[in-house]
Amino acid sequence: MWGDIEFAMPSLVTRFHLLLFCVTIAIGGVALAHLPAGYAFPAHWQGSAVDWFWPRDVALLTPPLVQLALVVTFYLLGRALTRNHFAKVQHILDPALTLLMSVAAACQLGLLMIGIGSDFDLFRITTGALAATLIVLAVVIFEAERHSYAGLRMPWPVPSDRAWSIVHRSTGLATAAAAILLAAVAWIDPGPGVSVITLVATLLGLPAFAASMTLLTRGLR
């Protein structure tokens, strides 16, 4: 009976996503155990001096809270979709959640590295890795051909081939621009704070841009 119920109630949140959430909490616990209560993480450098700090508790709570919000959002989204729509978007939303959860976990590990005095700058590595990923994604989106299971997936349909082309070409260019911005931040290294802000703006801004483009082109034939 439970197998039938599980089959009837698909979810975008998998055990791997929950594992990433647990790993992030564990990393935060290790950091809390090794860093004093008054510790503050350097978030931005002005020349060689730090001019922006993150309080320890606020910084370490942020990644797991972001992951929790993502898990709840994607879980509810999966429940709201019809079975047919779920099947069409699962192959996109599942890796998207994995990417978002992984970025948050990497940031938490980066905070631990900073706290213990390691020279291994995971924030720059994460920013650079996401830039490389987005470059590949930009090409895929830009060149995507109209198909029932390929391309950008929205709750509403893209009405025509012309609209499809405009949406995917513009989103592909925006993704490439975001990749260049992330690469520049990784190269310049202004500090973890700027890196995190750029990561968040990119990961939230690109889906919002794609959704806006699909809405703006709904009347095209």
Salt bridges, closest charged atoms under 4 A:
ASP51 OD1 - HIS44 ND1 2.78
ASP57 OD1 - ARG56 NE 2.81
ASP94 OD1 - HIS17 NE2 3.37
ASP161 OD1 - ARG146 NE 3.19
ASP189 OD2 - ARG124 NH1 3.80
